[in-house]
Amino acid sequence: MSETALDAAFFVRWMTAAATVIDREATRLTELDSAIGDADHGTNMQRGFAAVVKTVAEGEPPATPGAVLVAAGRQLISSVGGASGPLYGTLLRRAGKALGEAAEVSPEELRAALDAGVAAVGQLGGSAPGDKTMLDALVPGVAALTTSFDAAAEAAGEGASATVPMQARKGRASYLGARSIGHQDPGATSSALLFAALAEVAK
């Protein structure tokens, strides 16, 4: 991956693009969640990322990449219901803290920071890849960042699709047992959208 410097404005564009793609896909996310969850994932994520854009893109934007992600994470924790808020909030806050106070970061530093965020999500949810959760998209997505942003988006999308034949072992869907098989995990799907937004702004 090329070592382009990524500044705070890049991260603001990422969060804004994520809000746009989540807004566009909200109905689909809710449909996926109605099969194996509470049927609110799309609306929750839509509300949360709309609030994130208000926080980081309007008024005085945060000055560093780390500050953008920490602010976004805090906002998701306070405005998204259910398990998604704490999990997504933890992902972004932990990544933001890992980036520290640097004015610019490299793609490799972003990958390492997201790696730390993903580890924190696994710890919080007590989950691992293969449990049919957001980690099934996050883990391959972050791993593929060593290649390119496009490769990360593709790997995360494939990871989300790969949850269809899995039986859920964590979260609300796990209560369904074998009935969770045959449905794509909504959290993995929205996680893949984050990587799609990242690839889009990197262009």
N, C-alpha and C positions, 0 to 999 in steps of 0.2 A: 504494500500500500504506500502511496506517495505521502511524504511527510508535509502535507499542507498544514499551515497553522490555522487553527479554528478559534475564532474570537467569540465574545459574548453575543454579538449580532447573529452569528451562525446558529448559536443555540436557541436564540429567540425565534429565528426562522424555523428551526426544527420543531419547537413546541407549537408554533402557529400552524405549520403543515400537518402536524399530528392531530391538532384540533379539527382541521379541515377534513382530513381523511376519516377521522372517527365520526364526525358529523354526517359525512356521506354514507358511512357504513353502519350507522347506529341501529337502523331497523334490522339489518342482517344480524348484528351482534345480539340484539334482543330476541330474535327468532331462535338463534342457536341456544341462548340461555333459557328460553321457554321450554326447550326439550329436556334439559338436564339441570336447570338451576331455578332462579327466582324470577326469570323473565324481566330483569331490570338492568342487565349489564350495559346495553347500548345507551339507555337514557342516563344511567349513572356516569358512564365515561364521557358522554356528550356534555353533561353539566360540568363535570370536573375539568375537562380540557378547555371549555369555554371560560371557566374561572381562571385557569392557568394563563390563558392569553391576556385576560384583563390584568393579571398580576405582573406578567413579565414584559408585555408589549405596549402597554398603555402607561402614560405618565413617565416616571423616571425608571428606565429598565435597569436591571442588575448589571454591575460593571464587569463581572468576570463570568466565564463559562460555568465555573463551580457554583457561583451565586445564582445563576439562572436555574440550574437543576435543583438546588436546595429550595429555592422559592417555589418552583413548580411542584416539587414533592410535598412541601408543606401544604400547599393549596389543595392538592389531591386528597391528602389525609383529612383535611377539614371539610371538603365539599362533596366527596364521593361516598355513597352509602355502601353497606355490605363489606365484604372482604377486600374488594378491589382497591378501595381508597388506601388502606394501610399498606397493601402489597405494592401497588404502583408508587405510592408516596415513598416507601422505603427504598425501592429501586432507584428513584431519581435523587432522593436526598443523600443516600449512601454514595452514589456515583459523584454527586456534586461535592461532597466532603472529600472524597478521594482526589478530586482535581485540585483541591486547595484554592489558593488565591491567585494563581497564574492568570495573566491577562489573555494569554493564548495557550492552547494545548495542541498536541499532535494527535492524529488519528490513533496512534498506538497508545497514547495516554488516555484517550477516550475509551478505547477497548479495555484497558486495565481497570479504569474506573467503573465501567459497566459490569465488568467481571465481579468487582467487589459488591456492586449493587445486587447482582443476581445471586451471589452467595448469601447476602442478607435476606433476600426474598425466600430462598430455600430454608434458611434458619427460622424465619418468622412463620412460614407456612408448614414447616416440618415435612417438606416435600422434596422430591428428586425427579430428574427426567424419567419419563415412563409412567408417572403417576397421573397423567392426563390433566396437567395444569399449565399455567403460563410459562413454566420453566421449559416445557417441551419446544417452545418457540424461542425463548430467550437464550438458552444455552447454545444451540447451534448458530443462532444469529450473532451472538458475541464472538464465538469461535471463528466465524467466517469473516469478521471484521479485519482479521490479519491479511485477508486477500483484498477486499474492496467493500465499499458501502453497498454496491449492487449485489455482491455475493452474499452479504449479510442479510439483505432483504429477501433474497431467494431462499437462503437456508432457513430463515425464520418462517417464511411462508410454507415451505415443505414440512417444517417441524409442526406447524399448526395442523396441516392436512394429515400428518401421521398420527394425530390423536384420535381420528375417527374409529379405528378398530380397537383402541385401548379400552380397558375397563378402569373407571376412575377409582383412585385409591385415596384421594384427598379432596377436601372441600365438599360443598353441597352435593355435587354429582355422585360422590362416593356412596351416599345413602341409597342410590338406585341399584347398586351392585351391577349385575350383568346387563341391566336395562340401559346403562350408560354407554354400552358398546354401540357403535354405529352412528354416533353423533360427534361432531367436531367441537372441541373445547372452546368456549367463548373467550376465556382469558388468554389462551394461546393465540387465538385469532386477533384479538386487539393488540397483543404484544407484537405480532407480525406487522401490524399496521404502523407501529412505532418505527420499526426498521424501514418500512416502505417510505415513510415520511423523511427519515434520515437520508436515504438514498436519493430521494427527490431533491432535497435542499443541497446535497453535495454536488449535484450536477450544476 
